[in-house]
Amino acid sequence: MPIYHFDTFNGEEIHDLKGIDIENIGDAKTMAVRYLGELLREKAEGFGDTGDWRVEVKDDTGSILFCVNLSLKIVPPVSSMQ
C-alpha cells in the first residue's frame, strides 16, 4: 500500500515524516480535506490571521501530489439590492 505524507501549513509548518498507508490517491484526497476541516474546527479563531492554510500531500519520494488550500478573502460590502 502506498505511503502518503500530510504536511500542514497553518501559521506553523508541520512536516509528516512518518506518513501513513492509504489505499489510493482518492482516499488520500478525502483524508486531506477532512484533516484540514478538523484543523479549522480546532483553531477557527486564528484562521485568516496567518495567511492561507494548506495541506500538501506527498508520496514517499517527497514529490508533492496535490495541495488542499483554504483561504479567507475580505471583500468590501456590496448591496444585494443593486
N, C-alpha and C positions, 0 to 999 in steps of 0.2 A: 504494500500500500504506500502511496506517495506521502512524503512528509512536507507539510506546509508550515511556514513561519509567519506570524502575525505581528508586524512591527507597528507600534502605536505612536501617534504624534498628536498630542492634545495639550500643548504647553509644556509637556515633558516628552522626551524620547524614550520609549521603552522598546528595546530590541528583544525579540523572542529567539533566544539562542538554541533552545531545545526543539521547538516545533512539535507538531502533533500529526499522527497518521489520520488521513482523511481519505475516504473512498475515491473522490473525484473533484475536479475543479468546481463543479456546480455546488457541491456540498461546502466547499471552501468559501465560495461567494456568499452563500447563505450564512455561514458561521461569521464571516467578517461583518456583514450587515447587522446581525444580532449582537455581536460584540460591541460595535460602535453604538448601537442603541442602548446597551447596558451601561456603557461609559457615560452616555448623555443622561441617562436616568440617575446615575450616581452623582454626577458632577454638573448638573444642568446650570446651577447658579454661576459657574465660571465660564460657560460656553460663550464664545464670541469675544471674550476679553483677550484671548491669546492667539487669535487668528483662526484659520480653518483647522478642523480636526480631520485626521485621516488614519486609515489602517492600510498599510502596504502588505500585500501577501506575496511571499517569496517561496520559490522552490528550494530544495536542499542544496542547490549550487549557489544560491544567493541572488538569482535572477528574479526581478520583480515581475509577477504575473499579472497583477491588477491592483488598483487602489480603490478604496471606498472613501469618498470625501464628504464632509459635512461643513457647510459654511453658513454664516449669518450675514445678510446684506441689509443695511439700514437704508431705507428709501424715504424721500420726502412724502408727506401725506398728500394723497390725491383724492378729491371728492368723487364719490361714486355717482354723483348727480350730473356729471359733465356729458 
